[in-house]
Structures are given as structure tokens and as C-alpha cells.
Amino acid sequence: MTPLHWQETAQKGDGSSPLSSAGSSINNPWFALSVGLMGLIVGFGLGKWRTGSFPVAAGTPPAQVAQAPAPPAPAPPADPAGPDDDAMLGSKDAPVTLIEFVDYQCPFCKRFFDQTFAQLKTEYVDTGKVKLVMRDFPLSFHPNAQKAAEATECAQDGGKFWEMHDLLFAKQDEWASAPDGAGLFRKYATGLVLPKTFDSCLDTGKYAQEVKDDLRDGTTAGISGTPGFWIVGKDGNGEQISGAVPFSNFKTVIDTLLGVDAAAAPVPSADARTIKMTAELWKFTPTVVRVKQGEKVMLAITGVSGTHGLSVPGLGINETIIQGNTVSVAIPTDKTGTFDFRCSVQCGSGHNDMTGQIIVEAQ
Ligand SMILES: [Cu+2]
């Protein structure tokens, strides 16, 4: 089985991940189902499963039944590539699937689109290595996000999903706080020469439930803010990424799932000090981490509740922390200074409050 990021903790000798042995089954109902089913059957079956009518297969791990004090770590969402379901970019046969849970009103989803999307498309989607699947995650405090999501689905009926997707981000400033978002979406549809049926599609809420289904599946899969991503390999193993993180973060995960030897992750040396941190709704603990210049120190971050991203821009750290897992990262201590950290999920209630500092002090 492909080694996964969240398993590295165990491989690095931390051993503290409660999922290090049972992770593959807990984390992968998709994989478990895939063993017994094949090809289109999988797509069809899981599509049904998503709608709630699929009889849960015998292979579904019993661990899915909530019984432990802590809920199981989120699993990748069910097969997203149903034939008449979510919009997809790239080859159906691509070995890796990147699922983006998007809120078109979220400025950080726009940032991902503006800064990272094109490079991902050029290097991975256009080369047949990755297929990108879009799923909706309109956040409740973004009043126009639900209708915006419906607008992209209605545009897909006219074969112009991506045109609407791009336009909504380009014009986010115009419609985000508009009192009548739907009116603007109808105007955009006219500009895209979509058929008149777009208007009735939007007004009747033809895809309102579809959008809500995506939101529900994302929540089940541990998405708590946007943009949120699952990157899933051929065997159904996957890793989550939270927030508008740099391209290099996607590259590391995708290359691992593709079996490409990525640069070796930093291995904690025996004499490294380990600082434990927790991530929960809605704080990192501790909020201030003090280390000495030149000190060998590992930060071990355990997800207690929710899914978060620890982002320390000044130190080049970006790690997704999933509930129930521990991620270890070396803290660069070559330069002194105070380095702010925050949760990389910024469109989501509370994530914005998750801030703190790593202070590297002179010896
Ligand atoms: Cu967070």
C-alpha cells in the first residue's frame, strides 16, 4: 500500500498515531468497497451510496460504527466521478483524483484558483496523471454561495461548467455582497450564451439538493472549511489538504500517490526535542512555541477535533492535521525571529481565530 503522509508519523518512529495500524481500513471505505466491486459498478454503486440508498456492502469496516470515545478519522469521500454528477477535469482514467470542496464566495478558494490551479492543471491534469473533481461546499455565512454553486451546476447542463466557475471567481467582488446574487448569475449566463433554461434551473433550485449532498459528503469526509481537498490514489488511499496552500504541498502528496520518489521527509534525529501541539475547534495549543537557535526540534501536532492546516509562512511549514492523527514536522531553527502561525483554512467559522507564534531565540 502506498505510504501516506499521515502514516509517516508512525514510520518516523513517533508511534503515537492511534490509526497507525488500523488506519487503512478506517480511512478507506472506498478502498474496501473497491475490492469487491469493479469499474463502472464501483462508480454506480458508490454514487448510489452517496444518495443514501446504497445497501452498505459487507466489506464496510465495522469501525465505521461510532463507538469509540473519539470519532474515527475522516475517510475520503465516495467515488466522486459519477457519470452525471460532479464536474470533472482531466482523464477519467487518471490514477490520482483531486477533489476540491469549493465555496465560490470564499476569497481563499479564489486565491487557490488564481495562484495554484493553473500549475496543477498543466503539470498533472493535462498530463493525464490527475483528474480534478469539483464538489460544492457553500458555507452558511456566505449568503450567495449556495446559489453560486447551483449556478455552476445549471451551467453544466449547458456544457459550460468551467466557464461559469472561472467567471464566478473573476467577478467574486461584484456578486459576493450583492443583495441579488441570482440576478447577477442570470446575467453571467446570458453573457456565456447559456440556454434560457438556465434561469428556470436556477430559480427552481434544480440542483439545490445536489449542492447540499456535496456539503454533507464533505462534512462526513472531514472538510470543515474551504478550500478543502482530498487527494485519492488508485487504491482508494488518500490524504486531505486544508486551505489555499502552495503548489508544492499538492505536489508532495500527488507524487507520493503516483509512486514518484518525493524528497525525503525530515527524519527526527534521536536527540531532537519533541514539542507536542494539539489542533482543535478552535485553537492550537500551545499558542506560543519557544525554541533555541540551532536546536533540533520536532513539532508533533495532534488533531483533536476538526481538520486544520498549520501554516507558518515564515518557516515554510504547511501541514494538514486531521482529527485523530499526529503529524510531525521539523522546525527550522537556523534563523532567529518570531514567526506567526495560523490555520490555513480561512473560510470556515473559527479557523481564523487559530493563530499563534513560533519564537526562535538566540542561544
Ligand atoms: Cu482550523
Boltz pocket constraint, residues with backbone or C-beta under 6 A from the ligand:
constraints:
  - pocket:
      binder: B
      contacts: [[A, 280], [A, 307], [A, 308], [A, 309], [A, 343], [A, 344], [A, 345], [A, 350], [A, 351], [A, 352], [A, 354]]
      max_distance: 6.0
